[in-house]
């Protein structure tokens, strides 16, 4: 028994006439009659009562019609769901991000718009350090991630650059350098004698290495007092007066205690790049849709 047998049967049952059913199906009447007879043989009982001017269902045929319609409806629902999943309109999407990118406007704006456009996609969000996000991507637990530069870039991973974010100096509120206005830059070299609190390298190797390189280019090696496991912890330690830090500009939205933020001069390479990271060979429809949304949102949010 094949699906076409069910379509043929339903057409004959609804038309009550083999000739009209053949016209509806676009096939000749003799082959249709043969297929209906083959179906009855496969079922093991007559499904139609033959009349001189048409057919009617037997009791068994009436029951079979209910099941045939249900089967075809289920098939159509399955096909529709499959097509919607392939188009990225349905299914599941797991998105990762690091704590240092979570506060940039591109992340919540893209996720919010994606939810509005594709409400039938089940969205799972995960915040973690860069290395763990990469492991989750390789293991298939994540489909895509917003992150800074990872420590290693395997050939099967795509890093799609989104923007280079300005970095700021974060100072305790009582620090002498905090007296200037927020838009008044300070030379990076003026921090040579300060104690630095950094987001630890295993958590964010890209940011860590960028800060160290910028300080050395300015003429000093930073004195690192503490390394924090999370960016929020870094800022909390700064607010407590334990040192200074350098952070992506979007992190200034966090205020754990009156931190002063100053722009940096004398450090042209001191930026925090933001990437989309995914495996192009295994992209799902839902992942492709999110990438499209991010690209569309980016022009209006790159400076935030």
C-alpha positions as CSV (number, residue, x, y, z in Angstrom):
1,X,0.0,0.0,0.0
2,X,1.3,3.4,-1.0
3,X,0.3,7.0,-0.1
4,X,-1.2,7.4,-3.6
5,X,-3.6,4.6,-2.9
6,X,-5.0,6.7,0.0
7,X,-5.3,9.8,-2.2
8,X,-7.1,7.8,-4.8
9,X,-9.4,6.2,-2.3
10,X,-10.3,9.6,-0.7
11,X,-11.1,11.1,-4.1
12,X,-13.4,8.2,-5.1
13,X,-15.1,8.3,-1.7
14,X,-15.7,12.0,-1.8
15,X,-16.9,12.1,-5.4
16,X,-18.9,8.9,-5.2
17,X,-18.0,8.2,-8.7
18,X,-14.8,6.7,-10.2
19,X,-15.0,8.7,-13.5
20,X,-15.4,12.0,-11.6
21,X,-12.6,11.0,-9.3
22,X,-10.3,10.2,-12.2
23,X,-11.0,13.7,-13.7
24,X,-10.2,15.3,-10.3
25,X,-7.0,13.3,-10.0
26,X,-5.9,13.7,-13.6
27,X,-5.6,10.0,-14.3
28,X,-7.5,7.7,-16.6
29,X,-10.5,5.8,-15.2
30,X,-9.4,2.2,-15.8
31,X,-6.0,2.6,-14.0
32,X,-7.9,4.2,-11.1
33,X,-10.4,1.4,-10.9
34,X,-7.4,-1.1,-10.8
35,X,-5.7,0.8,-8.0
36,X,-8.9,0.9,-5.9
37,X,-9.3,-2.9,-6.4
38,X,-5.6,-3.4,-5.4
39,X,-6.2,-1.3,-2.3
40,X,-9.2,-3.4,-1.3
41,X,-7.2,-6.6,-1.8
42,X,-4.4,-5.2,0.4
43,X,-6.9,-4.2,3.1
44,X,-8.6,-7.6,2.8
45,X,-12.2,-6.4,2.5
46,X,-14.4,-4.4,0.0
47,X,-14.4,-0.6,0.7
48,X,-17.0,0.3,-1.9
49,X,-20.4,-0.9,-3.0
50,X,-20.5,-0.6,-6.8
51,X,-23.7,0.9,-8.2
52,X,-24.7,1.3,-11.9
53,X,-24.1,5.1,-11.6
54,X,-21.5,5.4,-8.9
55,X,-20.1,3.9,-5.7
56,X,-20.8,4.2,-2.0
57,X,-18.8,3.2,1.0
58,X,-19.2,0.0,2.9
59,X,-19.0,0.2,6.7
60,X,-15.4,-0.8,6.5
61,X,-14.9,1.8,3.8
62,X,-16.4,4.5,6.1
63,X,-13.9,3.6,8.8
64,X,-11.0,3.4,6.4
65,X,-11.9,6.9,5.1
66,X,-11.6,8.4,8.6
67,X,-8.1,6.8,9.0
68,X,-7.0,7.8,5.5
69,X,-8.0,11.4,6.0
70,X,-6.2,11.5,9.4
71,X,-3.1,9.9,7.8
72,X,-3.0,12.4,5.0
73,X,-3.6,15.3,7.4
74,X,-0.7,14.1,9.6
75,X,1.5,13.8,6.6
76,X,0.7,17.4,5.4
77,X,1.4,18.7,8.9
78,X,4.7,16.8,9.0
79,X,5.7,18.1,5.6
80,X,4.8,21.6,6.5
81,X,6.7,21.5,9.7
82,X,9.7,20.0,7.9
83,X,9.6,22.8,5.3
84,X,9.3,25.5,7.9
85,X,12.2,24.0,9.8
86,X,14.3,24.0,6.7
87,X,13.4,27.6,6.1
88,X,14.4,28.5,9.7
89,X,10.8,29.3,10.7
90,X,10.4,26.5,13.2
91,X,12.7,24.3,15.3
92,X,15.3,25.1,17.9
93,X,18.2,27.5,18.1
94,X,20.9,27.5,20.8
95,X,22.8,30.8,21.0
96,X,25.8,31.5,23.1
97,X,27.5,34.7,24.2
98,X,30.2,35.9,26.5
99,X,29.6,38.3,29.4
100,X,31.7,40.9,27.6
101,X,29.4,41.0,24.6
102,X,26.1,40.6,26.3
103,X,25.7,44.3,27.0
104,X,26.4,45.5,23.5
105,X,23.1,46.6,21.8
106,X,23.6,44.3,18.8
107,X,23.0,41.2,21.0
108,X,19.7,42.0,22.7
109,X,18.4,43.8,19.6
110,X,19.1,40.8,17.3
111,X,17.6,38.3,19.8
112,X,14.5,40.4,20.3
113,X,13.9,40.9,16.6
114,X,14.5,37.2,15.9
115,X,11.9,36.3,18.6
116,X,9.3,38.6,16.9
117,X,10.0,37.3,13.4
118,X,10.2,33.6,14.3
119,X,8.1,32.9,17.3
120,X,7.8,29.1,16.5
121,X,11.6,28.6,17.0
122,X,12.5,27.5,20.5
123,X,15.4,29.8,21.5
124,X,18.0,28.7,24.1
125,X,20.5,31.2,25.4
126,X,23.8,30.4,27.2
127,X,26.3,32.8,28.7
128,X,29.8,31.4,29.2
129,X,33.5,32.0,28.6
130,X,34.9,31.9,25.0
131,X,36.6,28.6,25.3
132,X,33.5,26.9,26.7
133,X,31.4,28.4,23.9
134,X,33.8,27.0,21.3
135,X,33.6,23.5,22.9
136,X,29.8,23.7,22.9
137,X,29.8,24.7,19.2
138,X,32.0,21.7,18.3
139,X,29.8,19.4,20.4
140,X,26.6,20.6,18.7
141,X,25.1,22.0,21.9
142,X,25.3,25.5,20.4
143,X,24.5,26.6,16.9
144,X,26.1,30.0,17.0
145,X,27.8,32.4,19.4
146,X,28.5,36.1,19.9
147,X,32.1,36.3,21.2
148,X,35.4,38.1,21.1
149,X,38.4,36.5,19.4
150,X,38.8,32.8,20.5
151,X,42.2,31.4,21.3
152,X,42.3,29.1,18.3
153,X,40.3,29.2,15.0
154,X,39.9,25.7,13.5
155,X,39.4,25.6,9.7
156,X,35.8,24.5,9.9
157,X,34.7,27.5,12.0
158,X,33.6,30.8,10.6
159,X,34.4,34.0,12.4
160,X,32.2,36.7,10.9
161,X,33.5,40.1,12.1
162,X,30.7,42.4,13.2
163,X,32.4,45.4,14.7
164,X,35.4,46.8,16.6
165,X,34.2,48.2,19.9
166,X,36.0,51.1,21.6
167,X,37.5,50.2,25.0
168,X,37.4,52.5,28.0
169,X,39.4,52.8,31.3
170,X,37.3,51.9,34.3
171,X,38.5,53.8,37.4
172,X,37.4,53.8,41.1
173,X,35.2,56.9,41.7
174,X,37.8,58.4,44.1
175,X,40.7,57.9,41.6
176,X,42.5,61.2,40.7
177,X,42.2,60.4,36.9
178,X,38.4,60.1,37.4
179,X,38.1,63.8,37.8
180,X,38.0,64.5,34.1
181,X,34.8,64.3,32.0
182,X,33.8,61.0,30.5
183,X,34.6,62.1,27.0
184,X,38.0,63.6,27.9
185,X,40.6,60.9,27.0
186,X,43.6,60.0,29.1
187,X,46.9,58.7,27.7
188,X,47.3,55.0,28.3
189,X,50.8,55.6,29.6
190,X,49.4,57.4,32.6
191,X,48.2,54.0,33.9
192,X,51.8,52.7,34.0
193,X,51.9,52.8,37.8
194,X,48.4,51.5,38.4
195,X,47.3,48.1,39.5
196,X,45.2,46.4,36.8
197,X,42.3,44.1,37.4
198,X,41.7,42.1,34.2
199,X,39.2,39.6,33.0
200,X,41.3,36.4,33.2
201,X,42.9,35.2,30.0
202,X,41.2,31.7,29.9
203,X,37.9,33.4,30.0
204,X,38.7,36.0,27.4
205,X,42.0,35.5,25.6
206,X,41.3,38.0,22.9
207,X,40.6,41.0,25.2
208,X,43.4,40.0,27.6
209,X,46.0,39.8,24.9
210,X,44.8,43.1,23.3
211,X,45.1,45.0,26.6
212,X,48.6,43.6,27.3
213,X,49.8,44.4,23.8
214,X,48.4,48.0,24.0
215,X,50.1,48.7,27.3
216,X,53.4,47.4,26.0
217,X,53.1,49.5,22.8
218,X,52.5,52.5,25.1
219,X,55.8,51.8,26.8
220,X,55.0,49.7,30.0
221,X,54.0,46.3,31.2
222,X,50.8,46.4,33.2
223,X,51.0,45.4,36.9
224,X,48.2,42.9,37.3
225,X,46.8,42.7,40.8
226,X,43.9,40.3,40.2
227,X,42.2,38.4,37.4
228,X,38.5,38.0,37.7
229,X,36.5,35.1,36.2
230,X,33.7,37.3,35.0
231,X,33.5,40.9,33.6
232,X,31.0,41.9,36.2
233,X,33.4,40.7,38.9
234,X,36.2,42.8,37.3
235,X,34.0,45.9,37.6
236,X,33.0,45.2,41.2
237,X,36.7,45.0,42.2
238,X,37.3,48.3,40.4
239,X,34.4,49.9,42.2
240,X,35.9,48.7,45.5
241,X,39.0,50.6,44.8
242,X,41.3,47.7,44.2
243,X,42.6,48.8,40.9
244,X,41.7,49.9,37.4
245,X,40.6,48.0,34.3
246,X,40.1,48.4,30.6
247,X,36.8,47.2,29.3
248,X,34.6,47.3,26.1
249,X,32.6,50.5,26.0
250,X,29.2,48.7,26.2
251,X,30.1,47.5,29.7
252,X,29.7,51.0,31.1
253,X,26.0,50.3,31.3
254,X,26.9,48.3,34.4
255,X,27.2,50.4,37.5
256,X,28.3,48.4,40.6
257,X,29.2,51.5,42.5
258,X,29.9,54.8,40.7
259,X,32.7,53.6,38.5
260,X,34.3,56.4,36.4
261,X,34.8,55.6,32.7
262,X,37.4,57.5,30.6
263,X,38.2,57.2,26.9
264,X,41.8,56.2,26.0
265,X,44.4,58.1,23.9
266,X,47.7,56.8,22.7
267,X,46.5,53.3,22.0
268,X,45.2,53.0,18.4
269,X,45.0,49.2,18.5
270,X,43.0,49.1,21.7
271,X,39.6,47.8,20.5
272,X,37.4,44.9,21.4
273,X,36.3,43.0,18.2
274,X,33.0,41.3,18.2
275,X,32.3,38.2,16.1
276,X,29.6,35.8,15.1
277,X,31.1,32.3,15.4
278,X,29.5,29.3,13.7
279,X,30.2,26.2,11.6
280,X,29.1,27.0,8.0
281,X,29.0,23.3,6.9
282,X,26.3,22.5,9.5
283,X,24.1,25.6,9.5
284,X,20.5,25.0,10.2
285,X,17.7,27.1,8.7
286,X,17.2,28.8,12.1
287,X,20.9,29.7,12.3
288,X,20.9,31.2,8.9
289,X,17.9,33.3,9.8
290,X,19.6,34.7,12.9
291,X,22.7,35.6,10.9
292,X,20.4,37.5,8.5
293,X,18.8,39.4,11.4
294,X,22.2,40.3,12.9
295,X,23.4,41.6,9.6
296,X,20.3,43.7,9.2
297,X,20.5,45.1,12.7
298,X,24.2,45.9,12.6
299,X,24.3,49.2,10.6
300,X,22.1,51.0,13.1
301,X,23.8,49.6,16.2
302,X,27.5,49.4,15.5
303,X,28.3,52.5,17.5
304,X,26.4,51.5,20.6
